[in-house]
Amino acid sequence: MGSICIRWIEMKWPAATSDYMAWITSSLVLKLENDIDMIIEGGTIVGGCAYVKKLYMATPLKGFLGGYEDAYNFYLSQLRIMIERAFGVLVHRWAI
C-alpha cells in the first residue's frame, strides 16, 4: 500500500451531508474553477459517479463498457479505494 498525502481538508458539514453537496459547497471548488493551475501537472481529482466531470476531475464512465473504458473505470475504482483508506486513517486518528 502506498503512503497517504492529504492535500486539502475542509470539515464544516454534518455527517448526513452527501459527498456531492459537501464538494460543490466547498472552498476548493471555487479555487479550482478560478485557477486550474492549482492541480499539479498531470494530476487530477478523483470523483465518484455522482460528481460532474470537469477538467480537473476524473469520474467513472457510464453505460456498458469494454476495452479501454472498462480498464479506465477499474483503475479509477482502485484510486477511490485509496481515498476511502485515507478517510479511514482520518477517522481512526481523530476518532471522528
N, CA, C and O atoms as CSV, one atom per row, in Angstrom:
chain,resi,resn,atom,element,x,y,z
A,1,MET,N,N,0.839,-1.195,0.000
A,1,MET,CA,C,0.000,0.000,0.000
A,1,MET,C,C,0.874,1.244,0.000
A,1,MET,O,O,1.898,1.301,0.680
A,2,GLY,N,N,0.461,2.224,-0.761
A,2,GLY,CA,C,1.219,3.461,-0.849
A,2,GLY,C,C,0.981,4.368,0.343
A,2,GLY,O,O,0.072,4.148,1.144
A,3,SER,N,N,1.802,5.377,0.443
A,3,SER,CA,C,1.644,6.330,1.537
A,3,SER,C,C,0.481,7.271,1.239
A,3,SER,O,O,0.041,7.402,0.097
A,4,ILE,N,N,0.002,7.911,2.278
A,4,ILE,CA,C,-1.137,8.819,2.156
A,4,ILE,C,C,-0.647,10.252,2.299
A,4,ILE,O,O,0.084,10.579,3.235
A,5,CYS,N,N,-1.053,11.099,1.370
A,5,CYS,CA,C,-0.719,12.518,1.425
A,5,CYS,C,C,-2.011,13.300,1.216
A,5,CYS,O,O,-2.515,13.386,0.096
A,6,ILE,N,N,-2.540,13.862,2.278
A,6,ILE,CA,C,-3.778,14.632,2.197
A,6,ILE,C,C,-3.401,16.080,1.927
A,6,ILE,O,O,-2.687,16.700,2.714
A,7,ARG,N,N,-3.881,16.613,0.812
A,7,ARG,CA,C,-3.503,17.961,0.389
A,7,ARG,C,C,-4.534,19.018,0.738
A,7,ARG,O,O,-4.241,20.212,0.680
A,8,TRP,N,N,-5.726,18.599,1.098
A,8,TRP,CA,C,-6.776,19.569,1.408
A,8,TRP,C,C,-7.832,18.892,2.261
A,8,TRP,O,O,-8.184,17.738,2.020
A,9,ILE,N,N,-8.326,19.590,3.234
A,9,ILE,CA,C,-9.414,19.072,4.060
A,9,ILE,C,C,-10.268,20.251,4.501
A,9,ILE,O,O,-9.759,21.329,4.806
A,10,GLU,N,N,-11.557,20.027,4.528
A,10,GLU,CA,C,-12.494,21.060,4.965
A,10,GLU,C,C,-13.624,20.347,5.699
A,10,GLU,O,O,-14.346,19.549,5.103
A,11,MET,N,N,-13.775,20.628,6.970
A,11,MET,CA,C,-14.798,19.959,7.777
A,11,MET,C,C,-15.781,20.994,8.303
A,11,MET,O,O,-15.558,21.612,9.344
A,12,LYS,N,N,-16.884,21.175,7.559
A,12,LYS,CA,C,-17.874,22.146,8.010
A,12,LYS,C,C,-19.305,21.662,7.818
A,12,LYS,O,O,-20.244,22.438,8.001
A,13,TRP,N,N,-19.491,20.397,7.455
A,13,TRP,CA,C,-20.821,19.865,7.211
A,13,TRP,C,C,-21.122,18.728,8.180
A,13,TRP,O,O,-20.206,18.037,8.625
A,14,PRO,N,N,-22.393,18.528,8.512
A,14,PRO,CA,C,-22.749,17.388,9.369
A,14,PRO,C,C,-22.548,16.065,8.624
A,14,PRO,O,O,-22.470,16.038,7.396
A,15,ALA,N,N,-22.467,14.990,9.372
A,15,ALA,CA,C,-22.182,13.674,8.783
A,15,ALA,C,C,-23.220,13.246,7.749
A,15,ALA,O,O,-22.891,12.497,6.829
A,16,ALA,N,N,-24.448,13.696,7.876
A,16,ALA,CA,C,-25.518,13.284,6.958
A,16,ALA,C,C,-25.434,13.970,5.591
A,16,ALA,O,O,-26.184,13.615,4.682
A,17,THR,N,N,-24.547,14.931,5.434
A,17,THR,CA,C,-24.405,15.650,4.166
A,17,THR,C,C,-23.828,14.724,3.099
A,17,THR,O,O,-22.874,13.988,3.355
A,18,SER,N,N,-24.409,14.764,1.909
A,18,SER,CA,C,-23.890,13.921,0.823
A,18,SER,C,C,-22.505,14.416,0.401
A,18,SER,O,O,-22.182,15.595,0.548
A,19,ASP,N,N,-21.707,13.509,-0.118
A,19,ASP,CA,C,-20.370,13.874,-0.596
A,19,ASP,C,C,-20.456,14.963,-1.656
A,19,ASP,O,O,-19.668,15.909,-1.654
A,20,TYR,N,N,-21.427,14.822,-2.569
A,20,TYR,CA,C,-21.559,15.793,-3.654
A,20,TYR,C,C,-21.909,17.178,-3.118
A,20,TYR,O,O,-21.334,18.174,-3.558
A,21,MET,N,N,-22.840,17.252,-2.177
A,21,MET,CA,C,-23.224,18.554,-1.609
A,21,MET,C,C,-22.039,19.184,-0.878
A,21,MET,O,O,-21.792,20.383,-1.007
A,22,ALA,N,N,-21.317,18.382,-0.118
A,22,ALA,CA,C,-20.133,18.900,0.573
A,22,ALA,C,C,-19.112,19.408,-0.446
A,22,ALA,O,O,-18.466,20.433,-0.227
A,23,TRP,N,N,-18.972,18.689,-1.555
A,23,TRP,CA,C,-17.998,19.073,-2.577
A,23,TRP,C,C,-18.373,20.388,-3.248
A,23,TRP,O,O,-17.552,21.304,-3.310
A,24,ILE,N,N,-19.608,20.497,-3.753
A,24,ILE,CA,C,-19.964,21.692,-4.529
A,24,ILE,C,C,-20.060,22.948,-3.677
A,24,ILE,O,O,-20.048,24.059,-4.207
A,25,THR,N,N,-20.156,22.785,-2.362
A,25,THR,CA,C,-20.204,23.952,-1.479
A,25,THR,C,C,-18.863,24.203,-0.782
A,25,THR,O,O,-18.776,25.023,0.132
A,26,SER,N,N,-17.832,23.501,-1.216
A,26,SER,CA,C,-16.519,23.661,-0.584
A,26,SER,C,C,-15.761,24.850,-1.167
A,26,SER,O,O,-16.046,25.311,-2.273
A,27,SER,N,N,-14.811,25.323,-0.413
A,27,SER,CA,C,-13.976,26.429,-0.889
A,27,SER,C,C,-13.033,25.971,-2.009
A,27,SER,O,O,-12.613,26.784,-2.833
A,28,LEU,N,N,-12.702,24.690,-2.042
A,28,LEU,CA,C,-11.787,24.184,-3.063
A,28,LEU,C,C,-12.390,24.261,-4.463
A,28,LEU,O,O,-11.678,24.555,-5.424
A,29,VAL,N,N,-13.683,24.004,-4.591
A,29,VAL,CA,C,-14.324,24.074,-5.910
A,29,VAL,C,C,-14.158,25.461,-6.500
A,29,VAL,O,O,-13.801,25.604,-7.670
A,30,LEU,N,N,-14.414,26.474,-5.706
A,30,LEU,CA,C,-14.272,27.855,-6.181
A,30,LEU,C,C,-12.839,28.129,-6.624
A,30,LEU,O,O,-12.608,28.748,-7.662
A,31,LYS,N,N,-11.882,27.664,-5.829
A,31,LYS,CA,C,-10.475,27.872,-6.166
A,31,LYS,C,C,-10.111,27.168,-7.472
A,31,LYS,O,O,-9.408,27.734,-8.309
A,32,LEU,N,N,-10.587,25.943,-7.646
A,32,LEU,CA,C,-10.281,25.193,-8.867
A,32,LEU,C,C,-10.950,25.800,-10.091
A,32,LEU,O,O,-10.357,25.839,-11.169
A,33,GLU,N,N,-12.173,26.271,-9.933
A,33,GLU,CA,C,-12.881,26.881,-11.063
A,33,GLU,C,C,-12.176,28.160,-11.520
A,33,GLU,O,O,-12.206,28.501,-12.702
A,34,ASN,N,N,-11.547,28.860,-10.587
A,34,ASN,CA,C,-10.875,30.117,-10.908
A,34,ASN,C,C,-9.396,29.957,-11.242
A,34,ASN,O,O,-8.803,30.844,-11.855
A,35,ASP,N,N,-8.791,28.832,-10.843
A,35,ASP,CA,C,-7.356,28.642,-11.069
A,35,ASP,C,C,-7.050,27.163,-11.260
A,35,ASP,O,O,-6.650,26.482,-10.316
A,36,ILE,N,N,-7.233,26.669,-12.465
A,36,ILE,CA,C,-6.998,25.259,-12.774
A,36,ILE,C,C,-5.542,24.870,-12.542
A,36,ILE,O,O,-5.242,23.688,-12.377
A,37,ASP,N,N,-4.634,25.839,-12.527
A,37,ASP,CA,C,-3.216,25.557,-12.310
A,37,ASP,C,C,-2.914,25.107,-10.887
A,37,ASP,O,O,-1.775,24.762,-10.572
A,38,MET,N,N,-3.934,25.110,-10.021
A,38,MET,CA,C,-3.742,24.577,-8.667
A,38,MET,C,C,-3.419,23.087,-8.701
A,38,MET,O,O,-2.749,22.566,-7.810
A,39,ILE,N,N,-3.901,22.410,-9.736
A,39,ILE,CA,C,-3.657,20.973,-9.866
A,39,ILE,C,C,-2.256,20.771,-10.429
A,39,ILE,O,O,-1.868,21.407,-11.409
A,40,ILE,N,N,-1.512,19.887,-9.803
A,40,ILE,CA,C,-0.168,19.561,-10.272
A,40,ILE,C,C,-0.266,19.030,-11.702
A,40,ILE,O,O,-1.167,18.250,-12.008
A,41,GLU,N,N,0.642,19.439,-12.573
A,41,GLU,CA,C,0.611,18.993,-13.964
A,41,GLU,C,C,0.559,17.473,-14.033
A,41,GLU,O,O,1.363,16.782,-13.407
A,42,GLY,N,N,-0.387,16.967,-14.794
A,42,GLY,CA,C,-0.575,15.524,-14.910
A,42,GLY,C,C,-1.446,14.947,-13.812
A,42,GLY,O,O,-1.735,13.750,-13.814
A,43,GLY,N,N,-1.871,15.785,-12.872
A,43,GLY,CA,C,-2.686,15.326,-11.751
A,43,GLY,C,C,-4.167,15.540,-11.991
A,43,GLY,O,O,-4.567,16.224,-12.933
A,44,THR,N,N,-4.965,14.954,-11.137
A,44,THR,CA,C,-6.414,15.109,-11.212
A,44,THR,C,C,-7.028,14.836,-9.850
A,44,THR,O,O,-6.376,14.285,-8.963
A,45,ILE,N,N,-8.261,15.217,-9.694
A,45,ILE,CA,C,-9.048,14.859,-8.519
A,45,ILE,C,C,-9.934,13.702,-8.947
A,45,ILE,O,O,-10.479,13.716,-10.051
A,46,VAL,N,N,-10.085,12.704,-8.091
A,46,VAL,CA,C,-10.886,11.531,-8.417
A,46,VAL,C,C,-12.243,11.661,-7.753
A,46,VAL,O,O,-12.334,11.858,-6.541
A,47,GLY,N,N,-13.300,11.552,-8.551
A,47,GLY,CA,C,-14.657,11.644,-8.036
A,47,GLY,C,C,-15.459,10.400,-8.362
A,47,GLY,O,O,-15.103,9.628,-9.252
A,48,GLY,N,N,-16.544,10.217,-7.632
A,48,GLY,CA,C,-17.444,9.096,-7.882
A,48,GLY,C,C,-18.433,9.428,-8.988
A,48,GLY,O,O,-18.365,10.495,-9.599
A,49,CYS,N,N,-19.354,8.501,-9.238
A,49,CYS,CA,C,-20.304,8.685,-10.339
A,49,CYS,C,C,-21.308,9.805,-10.069
A,49,CYS,O,O,-21.971,10.256,-11.003
A,50,ALA,N,N,-21.442,10.266,-8.833
A,50,ALA,CA,C,-22.362,11.369,-8.522
A,50,ALA,C,C,-21.762,12.731,-8.874
A,50,ALA,O,O,-22.476,13.734,-8.899
A,51,TYR,N,N,-20.483,12.772,-9.142
A,51,TYR,CA,C,-19.803,14.032,-9.429
A,51,TYR,C,C,-19.873,14.367,-10.913
A,51,TYR,O,O,-20.011,13.483,-11.758
A,52,VAL,N,N,-19.777,15.645,-11.211
A,52,VAL,CA,C,-19.794,16.115,-12.595
A,52,VAL,C,C,-18.356,16.173,-13.102
A,52,VAL,O,O,-17.474,16.719,-12.439
A,53,LYS,N,N,-18.134,15.609,-14.277
A,53,LYS,CA,C,-16.786,15.617,-14.859
A,53,LYS,C,C,-16.367,17.054,-15.173
A,53,LYS,O,O,-17.114,17.814,-15.789
A,54,LYS,N,N,-15.177,17.400,-14.743
A,54,LYS,CA,C,-14.585,18.714,-15.007
A,54,LYS,C,C,-13.170,18.490,-15.531
A,54,LYS,O,O,-12.678,17.362,-15.533
A,55,LEU,N,N,-12.520,19.555,-15.974
A,55,LEU,CA,C,-11.138,19.430,-16.442
A,55,LEU,C,C,-10.226,18.877,-15.357
A,55,LEU,O,O,-9.258,18.176,-15.655
A,56,TYR,N,N,-10.524,19.184,-14.114
A,56,TYR,CA,C,-9.666,18.784,-13.005
A,56,TYR,C,C,-10.162,17.522,-12.295
A,56,TYR,O,O,-9.533,17.088,-11.330
A,57,MET,N,N,-11.277,16.915,-12.744
A,57,MET,CA,C,-11.833,15.767,-12.033
A,57,MET,C,C,-12.084,14.576,-12.959
A,57,MET,O,O,-12.720,14.702,-14.005
A,58,ALA,N,N,-11.568,13.424,-12.546
A,58,ALA,CA,C,-11.827,12.173,-13.257
A,58,ALA,C,C,-13.021,11.489,-12.605
A,58,ALA,O,O,-13.045,11.304,-11.388
A,59,THR,N,N,-14.003,11.116,-13.406
A,59,THR,CA,C,-15.189,10.421,-12.904
A,59,THR,C,C,-15.384,9.141,-13.709
A,59,THR,O,O,-14.899,9.037,-14.836
A,60,PRO,N,N,-16.100,8.153,-13.132
A,60,PRO,CA,C,-16.327,6.907,-13.870
A,60,PRO,C,C,-17.150,7.136,-15.135
A,60,PRO,O,O,-17.996,8.027,-15.192
A,61,LEU,N,N,-16.885,6.324,-16.130
A,61,LEU,CA,C,-17.670,6.353,-17.359
A,61,LEU,C,C,-18.932,5.522,-17.138
A,61,LEU,O,O,-18.896,4.513,-16.434
A,62,LYS,N,N,-20.035,5.939,-17.732
A,62,LYS,CA,C,-21.318,5.260,-17.527
A,62,LYS,C,C,-21.663,4.375,-18.718
A,62,LYS,O,O,-21.142,4.549,-19.819
A,63,GLY,N,N,-22.550,3.426,-18.468
A,63,GLY,CA,C,-23.052,2.576,-19.532
A,63,GLY,C,C,-22.275,1.281,-19.670
A,63,GLY,O,O,-21.351,1.010,-18.905
A,64,PHE,N,N,-22.666,0.481,-20.665
A,64,PHE,CA,C,-21.987,-0.779,-20.954
A,64,PHE,C,C,-20.649,-0.464,-21.607
A,64,PHE,O,O,-20.591,0.193,-22.646
A,65,LEU,N,N,-19.587,-0.935,-20.993
A,65,LEU,CA,C,-18.251,-0.561,-21.451
A,65,LEU,C,C,-17.429,-1.789,-21.807
A,65,LEU,O,O,-17.724,-2.906,-21.380
A,66,GLY,N,N,-16.433,-1.563,-22.569
A,66,GLY,CA,C,-15.489,-2.625,-22.888
A,66,GLY,C,C,-14.129,-2.007,-23.143
A,66,GLY,O,O,-14.003,-0.792,-23.291
A,67,GLY,N,N,-13.127,-2.843,-23.194
A,67,GLY,CA,C,-11.789,-2.392,-23.552
A,67,GLY,C,C,-11.226,-1.316,-22.655
A,67,GLY,O,O,-11.184,-1.457,-21.433
A,68,TYR,N,N,-10.791,-0.231,-23.289
A,68,TYR,CA,C,-10.120,0.848,-22.562
A,68,TYR,C,C,-11.024,1.514,-21.528
A,68,TYR,O,O,-10.568,1.880,-20.445
A,69,GLU,N,N,-12.308,1.670,-21.862
A,69,GLU,CA,C,-13.230,2.326,-20.935
A,69,GLU,C,C,-13.403,1.505,-19.664
A,69,GLU,O,O,-13.458,2.059,-18.566
A,70,ASP,N,N,-13.490,0.178,-19.812
A,70,ASP,CA,C,-13.619,-0.696,-18.653
A,70,ASP,C,C,-12.349,-0.647,-17.806
A,70,ASP,O,O,-12.417,-0.619,-16.578
A,71,ALA,N,N,-11.200,-0.638,-18.464
A,71,ALA,CA,C,-9.923,-0.542,-17.745
A,71,ALA,C,C,-9.832,0.788,-17.003
A,71,ALA,O,O,-9.370,0.835,-15.863
A,72,TYR,N,N,-10.272,1.870,-17.649
A,72,TYR,CA,C,-10.284,3.196,-17.010
A,72,TYR,C,C,-11.101,3.145,-15.723
A,72,TYR,O,O,-10.636,3.598,-14.676
A,73,ASN,N,N,-12.314,2.597,-15.791
A,73,ASN,CA,C,-13.162,2.523,-14.602
A,73,ASN,C,C,-12.538,1.651,-13.521
A,73,ASN,O,O,-12.651,1.963,-12.335
A,74,PHE,N,N,-11.880,0.562,-13.913
A,74,PHE,CA,C,-11.233,-0.305,-12.937
A,74,PHE,C,C,-10.137,0.447,-12.182
A,74,PHE,O,O,-10.100,0.425,-10.952
A,75,TYR,N,N,-9.260,1.100,-12.907
A,75,TYR,CA,C,-8.159,1.810,-12.252
A,75,TYR,C,C,-8.657,3.010,-11.453
A,75,TYR,O,O,-8.087,3.340,-10.413
A,76,LEU,N,N,-9.695,3.650,-11.920
A,76,LEU,CA,C,-10.295,4.743,-11.160
A,76,LEU,C,C,-10.867,4.213,-9.842
A,76,LEU,O,O,-10.742,4.865,-8.805
A,77,SER,N,N,-11.487,3.044,-9.881
A,77,SER,CA,C,-12.028,2.462,-8.647
A,77,SER,C,C,-10.903,2.106,-7.679
A,77,SER,O,O,-11.083,2.204,-6.465
A,78,GLN,N,N,-9.752,1.696,-8.196
A,78,GLN,CA,C,-8.605,1.412,-7.328
A,78,GLN,C,C,-8.128,2.679,-6.616
A,78,GLN,O,O,-7.751,2.635,-5.445
A,79,LEU,N,N,-8.146,3.794,-7.324
A,79,LEU,CA,C,-7.780,5.071,-6.700
A,79,LEU,C,C,-8.797,5.463,-5.636
A,79,LEU,O,O,-8.430,5.984,-4.582
A,80,ARG,N,N,-10.067,5.213,-5.910
A,80,ARG,CA,C,-11.104,5.559,-4.942
A,80,ARG,C,C,-10.974,4.713,-3.678
A,80,ARG,O,O,-11.306,5.183,-2.590
A,81,ILE,N,N,-10.502,3.484,-3.801
A,81,ILE,CA,C,-10.243,2.647,-2.629
A,81,ILE,C,C,-9.166,3.297,-1.768
A,81,ILE,O,O,-9.274,3.297,-0.542
A,82,MET,N,N,-8.133,3.848,-2.394
A,82,MET,CA,C,-7.083,4.549,-1.644
A,82,MET,C,C,-7.648,5.770,-0.920
A,82,MET,O,O,-7.238,6.077,0.199
A,83,ILE,N,N,-8.578,6.456,-1.554
A,83,ILE,CA,C,-9.205,7.626,-0.929
A,83,ILE,C,C,-10.000,7.191,0.296
A,83,ILE,O,O,-9.922,7.831,1.345
A,84,GLU,N,N,-10.764,6.111,0.172
A,84,GLU,CA,C,-11.525,5.600,1.317
A,84,GLU,C,C,-10.580,5.183,2.440
A,84,GLU,O,O,-10.896,5.358,3.617
A,85,ARG,N,N,-9.436,4.639,2.086
A,85,ARG,CA,C,-8.429,4.281,3.095
A,85,ARG,C,C,-7.950,5.523,3.839
A,85,ARG,O,O,-7.774,5.495,5.057
A,86,ALA,N,N,-7.740,6.615,3.100
A,86,ALA,CA,C,-7.321,7.870,3.736
A,86,ALA,C,C,-8.392,8.367,4.703
A,86,ALA,O,O,-8.073,8.856,5.786
A,87,PHE,N,N,-9.671,8.244,4.313
A,87,PHE,CA,C,-10.755,8.619,5.230
A,87,PHE,C,C,-10.695,7.774,6.495
A,87,PHE,O,O,-10.889,8.285,7.599
A,88,GLY,N,N,-10.429,6.491,6.334
A,88,GLY,CA,C,-10.314,5.603,7.487
A,88,GLY,C,C,-9.192,6.025,8.421
A,88,GLY,O,O,-9.340,5.966,9.642
A,89,VAL,N,N,-8.078,6.448,7.855
A,89,VAL,CA,C,-6.950,6.925,8.668
A,89,VAL,C,C,-7.357,8.167,9.455
A,89,VAL,O,O,-7.045,8.280,10.640
A,90,LEU,N,N,-8.053,9.100,8.802
A,90,LEU,CA,C,-8.515,10.310,9.495
A,90,LEU,C,C,-9.468,9.969,10.635
A,90,LEU,O,O,-9.341,10.501,11.738
A,91,VAL,N,N,-10.418,9.085,10.365
A,91,VAL,CA,C,-11.400,8.694,11.383
A,91,VAL,C,C,-10.696,8.039,12.565
A,91,VAL,O,O,-11.003,8.336,13.719
A,92,HIS,N,N,-9.759,7.154,12.275
A,92,HIS,CA,C,-9.039,6.467,13.350
A,92,HIS,C,C,-8.171,7.443,14.146
A,92,HIS,O,O,-8.114,7.366,15.373
A,93,ARG,N,N,-7.510,8.342,13.462
A,93,ARG,CA,C,-6.584,9.273,14.122
A,93,ARG,C,C,-7.298,10.239,15.051
A,93,ARG,O,O,-6.835,10.482,16.165
A,94,TRP,N,N,-8.426,10.796,14.603
A,94,TRP,CA,C,-9.117,11.800,15.404
A,94,TRP,C,C,-10.454,11.315,15.959
A,94,TRP,O,O,-11.224,12.107,16.502
A,95,ALA,N,N,-10.728,10.049,15.830
A,95,ALA,CA,C,-11.965,9.449,16.361
A,95,ALA,C,C,-13.206,10.248,15.961
A,95,ALA,O,O,-14.063,10.553,16.790
A,96,ILE,N,N,-13.280,10.578,14.673
A,96,ILE,CA,C,-14.443,11.336,14.200
A,96,ILE,C,C,-15.471,10.412,13.574
A,96,ILE,O,O,-16.518,10.872,13.119
